[in-house]
Amino acid sequence: MVRANTSRAIDPVNTYQAKLLAPFAVLGIKTVEDWLTDIDYLPTNTTILAPQTELAKEVCRQLLAYLREPGFTFDLCLHISGTTHQQRVWQAIQEIPFGKTSSYAEIATRLHSAPRAVGRACGANRLPIVIPCHRVISKSGGIGGFMNASEGNPLKIKRWLLQHEST
C-alpha cells in the first residue's frame, strides 16, 4: 500500500539520496524526511550513488524487488504535491492493476476530464514506477506518450516497463 502526503508543500532537496542502476536508466531517488519525493530517469552512464539514508535504502530495495518481480506492491510514504486534478489522476493510475493498462480517455471519462489533461497529469508525475503512469496508453491501442515526450528515450523506457509487466 502506498501512503501519500498531499497536505503540505515540500521543496525537495536538489541532490539525490541514491542513484540506482536499472536496465533502462539510472533511477535518481530524492527523499525529504520520511517521504519519497522524486524518482528521475537519468542517463545510464550516470555515476551510481549508494543510498545515503535509511529511506533511500528502502526505496532502492523496493525498486529492485519490482525489477525482479513486476507484480511487487510498493509500500512507501509518498509526497505527491500537485493540483487536485493531478492528484485524482495519480490516484486513478495507482488503481490500474499490475499487468493491465488503461487509456487516457478511459481515465478522463471516469474523472469527468479530458484525455489531454490526463496526459499532462501523467507527465507531471514525479514518482514514476511507484505511480505507474507507464500503464496509461492511447485509446487506439498505441503506446501514447511518456514523460511529456512523443518519441525518443522516454518511450523506450515506457516500452521496457510495459514489456516487463507483460502488458
Buried (B, 14 or more C-beta within 10 A) or exposed (E): EBEBBBEEEEEBEEEBBBBBBBEBBBBBBBBBEEBBBBBBBBEEEBEEBEBBBEBBBBBBEBBBBBBEEBEBEBEBBBBBBBEEBBBBBBBBBBEBEBEEBBBBBBBBEBBEBEBEBBBBBBBBBBBBBBBBBBBBBBEEEEBBBBBEEEEEBBBEBBBBBBEBBEB
